[in-house]
Amino acid sequence: MKISKLKINFLKIASIFSLLILMFSCQDTVNKSNETKSQSIGPTNGALLIGGGGITDEMWQVFYDLAGGKSAKLVIIPTAFDENSINYDPEFKILKRQFTARGFDDIQFMHTRDTLVADSDEFIQPLKSATAVWLTGGRQWRTADAYLNTKTHLELKNVLKRGGIIGGHSAGASIQGSYLARGGRDLNGSYRIISNPKVGFGFVTNTAFDQHFLDRNRQYDMFDLLKIRPELLGVGIDEDTGILVQGNEFQVIGNKFVSIYDNTFWSPYFNEIDTLETGKNKFYVLKNGDKYNLKERRVQRNKFLKSKDITSNEKNEYLGTYLFEKSKVYWNNIVIENDTLKFQIVRRNIVRDPIPIYAYEKDIFFDTDAELWFHFKRDSLGKIIGFDKKTHKFINGLNQRFNKIVE
């Protein structure tokens, strides 16, 4: 009888233990499933410039160029400012001078605290023809309270659809994410990353942008947010630093760092991506020129890119000697070795070993050694006449230009 009771008790314990294992196993499957489904999606058209506070010369230039240069039609939204700042300069003359000094001529301001005004056809008229919008610093909840889910919000998205650029720093950065980090209305709201209101403009989905990041020792706050919202991608941006978002990728611009919280860890030393164990709090940083894939949630090093197949005849188009336009003793040879296109650096009498380059799209190639991009140029007849060698894939800033030597 005692043996039977022991057997029954043992079976009960075993059943409970098996049930617990099954529950944890299912939960783990759910977590993995959620991780797999979680993606961050950028704008289909247009670009975003998201800054941590302060604007470098390079950031100004990128914003100006993508806004359309001299033909840019800029709308500035200063609604994040407090009332004292607005009352001190109600016509925003001080703010306007910052942009005219950078080359902008056609500038309009849009500001209201009234959602009914923000939802009116008359108020949104300046956005109808805008090629660029700037969202100022201040307190992000003021911008959210005025414009979220109004016609103004919709028209901002239309600026992107037309290929325009929306930029902002500090509060103007956080508002661009789907989650409004540090959006609390109370006096201590800027000290707490978990906020109410919780919703931003959502120009990038499933993402929280924090700013003034390492400068204000905010690097550990993001873990608190991700505990309750694990589907979010956390991006912390330092001052004098920003990210340029185009499609589902962004590139870092600036003097400091961008911190990434995506449940992986990456270091440029090993250049490998490691998935973190559950519950392990770790982040990594990107610097100027580094790229990140929002949709795949991983650092975008060239070694992880998938190349495009091209024919032997297409490869032959690029062969030749290309002279650096600022020097007569520095050139690159484009050669083929073992059916692979390669570039070879030659400087005076020093000849380097050829390095493979891979097709990304028509006339654009990349290497996996120095993170370089080669943008080949054609003449009106379609013949290759040179290439620009860049460290940036997106930014129009030129690094080195080489012209093909015609024999």
C-alpha positions in Angstrom: 0.0 0.0 0.0 2.8 2.4 0.9 4.6 1.5 -2.3 1.4 2.3 -4.3 1.1 5.7 -2.6 4.7 6.4 -3.3 4.2 5.5 -7.0 1.1 7.8 -7.2 2.9 10.7 -5.5 5.9 10.2 -7.8 3.6 10.2 -10.9 1.9 13.4 -9.7 5.3 15.1 -9.2 6.5 13.9 -12.5 3.3 15.2 -14.2 3.6 18.6 -12.6 7.3 18.8 -13.5 6.5 17.8 -17.1 3.8 20.5 -17.3 6.2 23.1 -16.0 8.8 22.1 -18.6 6.1 22.3 -21.3 5.0 25.8 -20.1 8.5 27.2 -20.1 9.2 25.5 -23.5 6.0 27.1 -25.0 6.9 30.5 -23.5 10.4 30.2 -25.0 8.8 29.4 -28.3 6.5 32.4 -28.0 9.5 34.7 -27.1 11.5 33.4 -30.1 8.5 33.8 -32.3 8.0 37.4 -31.2 11.7 38.1 -31.7 11.4 36.7 -35.2 8.3 38.8 -36.0 9.7 42.0 -34.5 11.0 44.3 -37.2 11.5 48.0 -37.6 10.4 49.5 -40.9 11.6 52.9 -42.2 9.9 55.2 -44.7 9.4 53.8 -48.2 10.4 57.1 -49.8 12.2 60.2 -48.5 14.6 60.3 -45.7 14.8 61.0 -41.9 17.6 62.9 -40.1 17.4 62.0 -36.4 19.8 63.8 -34.1 20.7 63.4 -30.5 21.1 67.2 -29.8 23.2 69.7 -31.6 23.9 69.7 -35.4 27.3 69.2 -37.0 28.3 70.8 -40.3 28.0 67.4 -42.0 24.5 66.9 -40.7 23.5 70.4 -41.8 24.9 69.7 -45.3 23.1 66.3 -45.6 19.8 67.9 -44.6 20.3 70.8 -47.0 21.2 68.6 -49.9 18.3 66.2 -49.4 15.9 69.1 -48.9 16.7 70.3 -52.4 19.5 72.8 -51.8 18.7 76.3 -53.0 15.3 75.2 -54.2 14.3 73.7 -50.9 10.9 74.6 -49.3 11.4 74.2 -45.6 8.7 74.0 -42.9 9.9 74.4 -39.3 7.7 73.1 -36.5 8.8 74.7 -33.1 5.9 73.3 -31.0 8.2 71.4 -28.7 9.3 74.9 -27.3 7.9 76.1 -24.0 5.7 79.1 -23.8 8.5 81.4 -22.4 10.7 80.7 -25.5 7.8 81.3 -27.9 6.7 84.5 -26.1 10.3 85.8 -26.2 10.5 85.3 -30.0 7.0 84.9 -31.3 8.0 85.3 -34.9 10.9 82.8 -34.5 13.4 85.2 -35.9 16.3 83.7 -34.0 15.5 80.2 -35.1 15.1 81.3 -38.7 18.5 82.9 -38.8 20.1 79.5 -38.0 18.6 78.1 -41.2 19.2 81.1 -43.5 22.8 81.0 -42.4 22.9 77.4 -43.8 21.5 78.4 -47.2 17.7 78.0 -46.8 15.7 80.8 -48.4 12.1 79.5 -48.5 11.1 79.0 -44.8 7.7 78.8 -43.2 6.8 78.1 -39.6 3.9 76.0 -38.3 2.8 76.1 -34.7 -0.3 75.5 -32.7 -1.3 73.9 -29.4 -4.9 73.2 -30.7 -5.5 69.8 -32.2 -8.6 71.2 -34.1 -6.3 73.8 -35.8 -3.7 71.0 -36.5 -6.5 69.0 -38.1 -7.7 71.9 -40.4 -7.0 72.2 -44.2 -5.9 75.8 -43.8 -3.2 75.0 -41.3 -1.5 72.2 -43.3 -1.1 74.2 -46.5 2.6 74.8 -46.1 3.2 71.1 -45.9 1.6 70.5 -49.2 4.5 71.8 -51.1 7.3 71.3 -48.6 10.4 69.4 -49.5 11.8 69.4 -45.9 10.5 69.7 -42.4 12.5 70.4 -39.2 11.1 69.4 -35.8 12.8 71.4 -33.0 14.1 70.4 -29.6 12.1 71.1 -26.4 9.6 68.6 -24.9 8.4 65.9 -27.3 5.0 65.5 -25.6 4.0 69.1 -26.7 4.5 68.0 -30.4 2.6 64.8 -29.8 -0.3 66.4 -28.0 -0.8 69.0 -30.8 -0.3 66.9 -34.0 -0.7 63.1 -33.3 -3.4 61.6 -35.5 -4.3 64.9 -37.1 -4.2 66.1 -40.8 -0.8 67.6 -39.9 0.5 64.1 -38.9 -0.8 62.7 -42.2 0.7 65.5 -44.2 4.1 65.0 -42.6 4.0 61.4 -43.9 3.0 62.7 -47.3 6.2 64.9 -47.3 8.2 61.6 -47.1 6.0 59.9 -49.7 7.0 62.7 -52.1 10.7 62.0 -51.4 11.2 64.9 -48.9 13.2 64.8 -45.7 12.1 65.2 -42.1 14.8 66.1 -39.6 14.9 66.9 -35.9 17.1 66.7 -32.9 16.5 66.1 -29.2 12.7 66.2 -28.8 12.5 66.3 -32.6 14.3 63.0 -32.6 12.2 61.1 -30.1 8.9 62.1 -31.8 9.9 60.3 -35.0 9.8 56.8 -33.4 6.7 54.7 -32.8 7.3 54.9 -29.0 7.7 58.3 -27.5 10.7 57.9 -25.2 10.8 60.4 -22.3 7.4 61.8 -23.3 6.0 62.4 -19.8 4.2 65.7 -19.3 5.2 66.1 -15.6 8.3 67.9 -14.5 10.3 64.7 -14.2 9.2 63.4 -17.5 12.5 63.9 -19.2 14.2 61.8 -16.6 12.0 58.7 -17.2 12.2 56.8 -20.5 8.9 55.1 -19.9 6.3 57.7 -20.6 2.7 58.8 -21.1 1.9 59.7 -23.9 3.6 56.6 -25.3 3.1 57.1 -29.0 5.3 59.0 -31.5 4.8 59.9 -35.1 5.9 56.4 -36.1 8.1 57.3 -39.1 10.1 54.2 -38.1 7.9 51.4 -36.7 8.7 49.4 -33.5 11.4 51.8 -32.4 12.2 54.1 -29.5 14.7 56.9 -30.1 16.4 58.4 -27.1 18.7 61.5 -27.3 21.5 63.3 -25.3 22.3 59.7 -24.7 25.8 59.0 -23.3 26.2 62.7 -22.5 23.5 62.4 -19.8 24.3 58.8 -18.8 21.0 57.4 -20.2 22.5 54.2 -21.5 20.9 51.9 -18.9 17.5 53.4 -19.0 16.7 51.6 -22.3 16.8 48.3 -20.5 13.8 49.4 -18.3 11.8 50.2 -21.4 12.6 47.0 -23.2 11.6 44.9 -20.2 8.0 46.0 -20.8 8.2 46.5 -24.5 10.6 43.8 -25.8 9.4 44.2 -29.4 11.0 47.6 -29.6 14.4 48.4 -31.2 16.2 50.8 -28.8 18.3 53.5 -30.5 20.2 56.0 -28.3 21.8 59.0 -30.1 24.6 61.2 -28.6 24.8 64.9 -29.0 26.5 66.2 -32.2 25.5 62.9 -33.8 22.6 61.7 -35.9 21.3 58.9 -38.1 20.2 59.3 -41.7 17.3 56.9 -42.4 16.6 55.9 -46.0 14.3 52.9 -46.5 15.1 50.2 -43.9 18.7 51.2 -43.3 20.3 54.1 -41.5 23.8 55.5 -41.4 25.5 57.2 -38.6 26.7 60.8 -39.1 28.6 62.8 -36.5 31.3 63.1 -33.9 30.1 60.6 -31.2 28.1 57.4 -31.0 24.8 55.7 -31.5 23.9 52.9 -29.0 21.9 49.9 -30.3 19.6 47.7 -28.2 18.5 44.8 -30.5 19.2 41.7 -28.4 22.5 41.1 -30.2 26.1 42.3 -29.6 28.6 43.4 -32.3 32.1 44.6 -32.1 34.1 45.9 -35.1 37.2 44.1 -33.8 35.7 40.6 -34.5 33.0 41.9 -36.9 30.7 39.1 -35.9 27.1 39.4 -34.6 26.3 37.4 -31.4 22.7 36.8 -30.2 22.4 37.5 -26.5 21.0 35.0 -24.0 17.6 35.8 -22.6 17.8 38.4 -19.8 21.3 39.5 -20.6 21.5 43.3 -20.7 24.0 44.5 -23.3 24.2 47.1 -26.0 26.8 48.1 -28.6 27.7 51.4 -30.3 28.1 52.6 -33.8 30.2 55.5 -35.0 30.3 57.8 -38.0 29.8 55.9 -41.3 28.5 52.7 -39.7 25.3 51.3 -41.2 22.4 49.5 -39.6 19.6 47.4 -41.2 16.3 48.2 -39.4 14.2 45.4 -40.9 16.8 42.7 -40.2 17.8 44.4 -36.9 21.6 44.0 -37.4 24.6 46.1 -38.1 25.0 46.4 -41.8 28.6 45.6 -42.5 29.5 45.0 -46.1 30.5 41.4 -45.3 26.9 40.6 -44.5 25.5 42.0 -47.8 24.2 39.8 -50.6 25.9 40.6 -53.9 24.2 40.7 -57.2 25.3 38.3 -60.0 26.7 40.0 -63.1 27.9 38.4 -66.4 31.5 38.3 -67.6 30.6 40.9 -70.3 29.2 43.2 -67.6 32.4 42.8 -65.6 34.5 43.7 -68.6 32.8 47.1 -68.8 34.5 48.2 -65.6 38.1 47.1 -66.4 40.8 49.8 -66.8 43.0 52.2 -65.1 41.5 55.1 -63.1 43.5 58.1 -62.1 42.7 60.0 -58.9 41.6 63.5 -60.0 43.8 65.3 -57.4 47.0 63.4 -58.0 49.1 62.1 -61.0 50.9 59.5 -58.9 47.8 57.7 -57.3 45.5 55.5 -59.3 43.3 52.4 -59.1 43.3 49.5 -61.5 40.0 47.5 -61.9 41.0 43.9 -62.9 39.5 40.4 -63.1 41.1 37.6 -61.2 39.5 34.1 -61.0 36.3 35.6 -62.5 36.1 38.1 -59.6 36.2 41.9 -60.2 38.9 43.5 -58.0 40.4 47.0 -57.4 44.1 47.5 -57.0 45.7 50.6 -55.4 48.8 52.0 -57.0 50.7 54.9 -55.5 54.0 55.9 -57.1 56.0 52.6 -57.2 53.9 50.8 -54.6 51.5 48.3 -56.0 49.0 46.7 -53.6 47.4 43.3 -53.8 44.0 43.4 -55.7 40.9 43.4 -53.4 37.6 41.9 -54.5 34.6 44.1 -55.1 31.0 42.9 -55.5 28.0 44.2 -57.4 25.2 45.7 -55.2 23.2 47.1 -58.0 23.9 48.5 -61.5 27.2 50.5 -61.4 27.4 50.3 -57.6 30.0 48.0 -56.0 31.2 47.3 -52.4 34.2 45.7 -50.8 34.2 43.7 -47.6 37.6 44.7 -46.4 37.6 48.5 -46.0 33.8 49.1 -46.1 34.2 51.1 -49.3 31.6 51.8 -52.0 32.4 52.3 -55.7 29.9 54.4 -57.7 30.8 54.1 -61.4 29.9 56.9 -63.8 28.9 56.7 -67.4 28.9 59.2 -70.2 25.9 60.0 -72.5 26.8 57.0 -74.6 26.7 54.6 -71.7 30.5 54.0 -71.4 32.2 53.9 -68.0 34.2 57.1 -67.5 35.2 56.9 -63.8 34.0 56.2 -60.3 33.6 57.8 -56.9 35.0 55.9 -54.0 33.0 56.5 -50.8 32.8 55.4 -47.2 29.1 56.4 -47.2 26.6 54.5 -49.3 23.8 57.0 -48.9 25.4 60.4 -48.3 26.3 62.5 -51.4 29.5 63.7 -49.8 32.4 62.7 -52.1 35.4 61.0 -50.7 37.6 60.3 -53.8 37.0 60.7 -57.5 38.8 58.6 -60.1 38.7 59.3 -63.9 39.2 56.5 -66.4 42.4 56.8 -68.5 41.5 56.3 -72.1 44.3 54.6 -74.0 
